[in-house]
Amino acid sequence: MEYRYLGQSGLRVSSLTLGTMTFGGVGKMASVGDTDVAGAKRQVDLATEQGVNFFDTANMYSEGRSEEILGEVLADRRDSVLVASKVRFPMGEGPNDEGLSRHHILRQCEASLRRLRTDWLDLYLLHEWDGRTPLEETLATMDQLVRDGKIRYYGVSNWSAWHVMKALKICERHNFIKPICQQIHYTAQTRDAEYELMPAAVDQGLGTMVWSPLAGGLLSGKYRRDQRSPDGTRFSQGWTEPPIHDEDKLFDLIDVLIDVADGHGVSAAQVALAWLLTRSGVTTAVVGARKDHQLKDNLAGARLRLTADEIAAIERVGRPTLLYPYWHQHNTAASRLGSADRVLHGQYLDE
């Protein structure tokens, strides 16, 4: 297992993180998975045996049950692992039971600590943007939590690049402790992050955690042109993340992943993960699974090494269209583009 620094911090995290959205099976998360304590212990054991030191959960996963299960499983090894949780989404019916207000963040942080049976969170993520709470209030609260020792570091998730840049500027202005990372969706199938989020992360030194790196299972190899929603999968049950805008392009990509996988004698899922871990700015991919054999297979993706030609073939079939102003930059500014610009432009300039 490779360990990478998370942003401009001294924290080293495994290139694969175990996600626990499948733990619990309560409420809306029931369609994702229903792993119980015994199953969670098996998965945590499998992950730690392969060198995983980072575990990701959220207060809203199964209405808090995911945190409870993870806390129970990690109780006797808390000091040797890193735990991330999140705050933002509704945790009740009241008018102040969601968002990124000081009120909600502080209450939910304490609740997460109790459920996780711990005195601190190694990483606390702002799970989604809140355009109704002053950002100064949110960031001052996160600064307070770090200084109080309740959290070690914090980051953002599902924010746009201008949200991130605004937050960093406010932190500089008020001398707040800055976020060190972002958690986003980014795969060989969904590469919108290359327009702004990944260049901003590279430019500002933010780490990037990738959620659902197999695109909700789309890149696992079980989806084929002749079997588009296999029984028992998330998409057969109405799951819509990530959206599929171009089915033909998706299956062209899956064909390439399967072809590369056959050459290595591995699964398409391993190839998709291995490719993602080569992308500039990516720190760790958050993997989760309903079944133990799926997790074992995913964890093996951290050891797979692709050739330059294989990486290029996967990149080429999923390459995003250059939107404005990027096509104009490509046409007129190619000689003056920096390393952060090349996160998007490099794949065009190198051909």
HELIX and SHEET records of a PDB file:
HELIX    1   1 GLY A   27  SER A   31  5                                   5    
HELIX    2   2 VAL A   37  GLU A   49  1                                  13    
HELIX    3   3 TYR A   61  GLY A   64  5                                   4    
HELIX    4   4 ARG A   65  VAL A   73  1                                   9    
HELIX    5   5 ALA A   75  SER A   80  5                                   6    
HELIX    6   6 ARG A  102  LEU A  116  1                                  15    
HELIX    7   7 LEU A  135  ARG A  147  1                                  13    
HELIX    8   8 ALA A  161  HIS A  174  1                                  14    
HELIX    9   9 ASP A  192  GLU A  194  5                                   3    
HELIX   10  10 LEU A  197  GLN A  204  1                                   8    
HELIX   11  11 ALA A  215  GLY A  217  5                                   3    
HELIX   12  12 PHE A  235  GLN A  237  5                                   3    
HELIX   13  13 GLU A  247  HIS A  264  1                                  18    
HELIX   14  14 ALA A  268  LEU A  276  1                                   9    
HELIX   15  15 ASP A  292  ALA A  300  1                                   9    
HELIX   16  16 ALA A  308  GLY A  318  1                                  11    
HELIX   17  17 TYR A  326  THR A  332  1                                   7    
HELIX   18  18 ALA A  334  ARG A  336  5                                   3    
HELIX   19  19 ARG A  342  LEU A  349  1                                   8    
SHEET    1   A 2 TYR A   3  TYR A   5  0                                        
SHEET    2   A 2 ARG A  12  SER A  14 -1                                        
SHEET    1   B 9 LEU A  16  GLY A  19  0                                        
SHEET    2   B 9 PHE A  54  ASP A  56  1                                        
SHEET    3   B 9 LEU A  82  VAL A  87  1                                        
SHEET    4   B 9 LEU A 121  LEU A 126  1                                        
SHEET    5   B 9 ILE A 151  SER A 157  1                                        
SHEET    6   B 9 CYS A 181  HIS A 185  1                                        
SHEET    7   B 9 GLY A 207  TRP A 211  1                                        
SHEET    8   B 9 THR A 284  VAL A 287  1                                        
SHEET    9   B 9 LEU A  16  GLY A  19  1                                        
END                                                                             
